[in-house]
């Protein structure tokens, strides 16, 4: 559960994971246009909803069928 929560947080915002910040800083230092916070949030919110759906289905299947 902790790993899935960490993945969700990392996908939602730039500040959700240290790797996001490192990649953004490296890209910016090389002159590559980086995402703004709002742009990242728009994409991250879609990915986060998909992740939560997959986690919910997995847990529901696991609880119902005990596999």
N, C-alpha and C positions, 0 to 999 in steps of 0.2 A: 504494500500500500504506500509506503514512504517513497519508493522509487517512482511509482506512478504519479504521486503528488508532485514530486520534483520535476518530472517530465512536463506535467501540465503547467507548472509555474514557469519553467524555462521557455515554453512555447508561447505563452501569453504576452509577455513583455520583454523588452530589451534587458531590463534589470533582473529578470527572473532567473538567469543563469550567468555565471561568470564568463563562460565561453562566449556568450552573445556579446558581452562588452569587449572582450579581447578581439574578437573578429571584427567588430565595428571599428575599433581603434586602429587596428592594422590596416583595414581597407581604407579608412580615412587618411592615414599617413601615406598611403601609396597613391592618393589622388582619386580613389574610386568613390563615386557617389554612394553614400550609405542611406539606409532607411531612417526616416524621422521616427520619433516615438509613436506618433499616431499611425503612420504607415505600417510599422511593425505590429502595432496592436490590431489593426484591421485584419492583417493576414494571420496573426497569432490567434485571434479569437475564433476564426474559422477552424484552424487546426486544433485548437483546444476543445471546441465542441465535438469535433470528430473523435478526438482521443477519449473524452469523457463517455461518449456513446459506446465506443469499443470496450472500454473498461467496464461500463455498466453491463453490457451484454455478456462479457466474459464472466463477471461475478454472478450474474443471474443464472447463467448456464451452470456454473460451478456449484452454486447453492442448490439449484433444483435437481441436478443429476449427480452431484457428488463425484464428478470425474476428476 
